[in-house]
Amino acid sequence: MRSRTRIAGPLAAIAVLAAGCGSPDDWSAPHPAPAPIGALGPGFVTGPPTPEATVTPSPGSWDGVGPSRGYRVVLLTAGDDQPTRTLAAAVTDWARQEGVSVKTVEAKDPGRFPESISEAMRLTPDLIITAGKDLVDALALVTANHLDRQFLVLGAELAEPTANVTAANWPGASFRGEGLGTSTGYDPASFTPARAAAAVRAGVASVLSGLTGIVIRLG
């Protein structure tokens, strides 16, 4: 009986090598559908939000929710300004703490922002997180045609988001696109590491919990 449960020497070596070939950056292997670990706390929402609603969750009501290890995220960035850098750093810090696998797509040519969004989608992540208010107009153009892809917009929002686009922002960080301005004014100094970190965690917790297509307004 023992011979049936043991792997012969050469086969064992092959098995070890095969196991060692896996990498958090290799997204070619089968991947289970994402599911939240934990649940939102009281005060995140008072009831099921309506589409495109703006909710103001109680501070920390999102702390009990996190992604399963190996959650796949594409960080889509545009710009090298301080707000964008702060948001991007918050995403990478969160990913490191949570064991999230992250790939980054830098959208450098404004005339090709839709193509950069398509590049992010082709990587088939569980979630695309965007950093950089200049992406808003291109996101409004592209996301409505790809309802199977989930997006989290940090420090900005879409004027009319579809159910697959969630935003996490705060007063001073609610740009809605060219010609629309912001709902709370724009203040680059409001993009602090603490606010950015809270936006990432609150936004991801909302998406994982199935509350999408809304704006999460933090204090």
Sequence and secondary structure as in RCSB ss.txt:
>XXXX:A:sequence
MRSRTRIAGPLAAIAVLAAGCGSPDDWSAPHPAPAPIGALGPGFVTGPPTPEATVTPSPGSWDGVGPSRGYRVVL
LTAGDDQPTRTLAAAVTDWARQEGVSVKTVEAKDPGRFPESISEAMRLTPDLIITAGKDLVDALALVTANHLDRQ
FLVLGAELAEPTANVTAANWPGASFRGEGLGTSTGYDPASFTPARAAAAVRAGVASVLSGLTGIVIRLG
>XXXX:A:secstr
 HHHHS  HHHHHHHHHHHHT  TT   S      EES   TTS SS   TT EE   TTTTTT EE TT EEEE
EE   SHHHHHHHHHHHHHHHHHT EEEEEE   GGGHHHHHHHHHHT  SEEEEE GGGHHHHHHHGGG TTS 
EEEESB  SS  TTEEEEEBTBEEE  TTT EEEEE GGG  HHHHHHHHHHHHHHHHTT  SSEEE  
